[in-house]
Amino acid sequence: MPYLTITSNQPLDTDSNQLELLSKTVADGLKKPESYVMVAIQYNPNMLFAGNNNPLAYCELKSLGIQPSQTKELSRSLCSCMSKLYGISPERIYIEFSAPSRSMWGWNSNTF
């Protein structure tokens, strides 16, 4: 159910080891089984932040039951991971957290 989407103005490497590290970071941060985590990386060269096109990322983390008390640590761990993997400075990363209701998240021909 956790879904991390990363959009960057840089063509980020989608090596399976890097995707696995992002997936593990999300699972650990949310204390949820990694078997439910989905990660997607998108390239959009037409992005600016603070008036320039230096490396940046916009991330969306959606998960059932995510609590506001979790977001600060999730932000820290995701920014650290992105910086380590892709060299994107944490001050050039935005993260949007959202928690849809269970009836608004479908899986396996049903909803949660």
C-alpha positions in Angstrom: 0.0 0.0 0.0 2.9 2.5 0.5 3.6 4.1 -2.9 6.7 6.3 -3.4 6.9 8.3 -6.6 10.0 10.3 -7.3 10.1 12.9 -10.2 13.4 14.5 -11.0 14.8 16.8 -13.6 17.8 14.4 -13.7 17.7 11.0 -15.3 18.0 8.9 -12.1 19.5 5.5 -12.3 16.8 2.9 -11.8 19.2 0.1 -10.9 17.3 -2.6 -8.9 19.7 -2.2 -5.9 18.8 1.5 -5.7 15.1 0.9 -6.0 15.4 -1.8 -3.3 17.1 0.6 -1.0 14.3 3.2 -1.5 11.7 0.5 -1.0 13.4 -0.6 2.3 13.7 3.0 3.5 9.9 3.4 3.0 9.1 0.1 4.6 11.3 0.7 7.6 10.1 4.3 8.0 6.4 3.2 8.0 7.0 0.0 9.9 5.1 -1.9 7.2 6.0 -5.0 5.2 8.2 -4.3 2.2 6.0 -6.7 0.2 3.4 -3.9 -0.1 5.8 -1.1 -1.1 5.8 0.2 -4.6 8.4 2.7 -5.9 8.4 4.6 -9.2 10.9 7.0 -10.7 10.0 9.5 -13.4 12.2 11.8 -15.4 10.9 15.3 -16.2 13.7 17.6 -17.6 11.2 20.6 -17.5 11.5 21.3 -13.7 12.9 24.2 -11.9 13.3 24.9 -8.2 14.4 28.2 -6.7 14.7 29.6 -10.2 17.3 27.1 -11.5 17.5 23.6 -12.9 20.1 22.2 -10.6 19.3 18.6 -9.6 16.0 18.4 -7.8 13.3 15.9 -6.8 9.6 16.0 -6.0 8.5 12.9 -4.1 5.0 11.7 -3.2 4.6 9.1 -0.4 1.1 7.8 -0.1 0.3 5.2 2.5 -2.7 4.1 4.5 -2.5 5.2 8.1 0.6 7.5 7.7 0.7 9.7 10.8 1.9 13.3 11.0 4.2 12.2 13.8 6.0 9.9 11.2 6.7 12.5 8.5 9.7 14.3 10.0 11.7 11.1 10.3 10.5 9.9 6.9 11.6 13.2 5.4 15.0 12.8 6.9 15.5 9.2 5.8 14.2 9.8 2.3 16.3 12.9 1.8 19.3 11.1 3.1 18.7 8.2 0.8 18.1 10.4 -2.2 21.3 12.4 -1.5 23.3 9.2 -1.1 22.0 7.5 -4.2 21.6 10.4 -6.6 23.6 13.4 -5.2 20.5 15.5 -4.8 20.8 18.0 -2.0 18.1 17.7 0.7 17.2 21.4 0.3 16.3 20.6 -3.3 13.8 17.9 -2.4 10.1 18.3 -1.7 8.1 15.4 -0.3 4.3 15.3 -0.2 2.8 12.9 2.3 -0.8 11.7 2.0 -2.9 9.1 3.7 -6.0 8.1 1.6 -8.9 6.3 3.4 -8.9 2.5 3.1 -11.9 2.6 0.8 -9.9 4.8 -1.7 -7.0 2.4 -2.1 -7.6 -0.7 -4.3 -5.6 -3.9 -4.4 -6.2 -7.4 -5.5 -9.7 -6.7 -6.9 -10.8 -5.1 -3.7 -10.1 -2.2 -1.4 -8.3 -2.2 2.0 
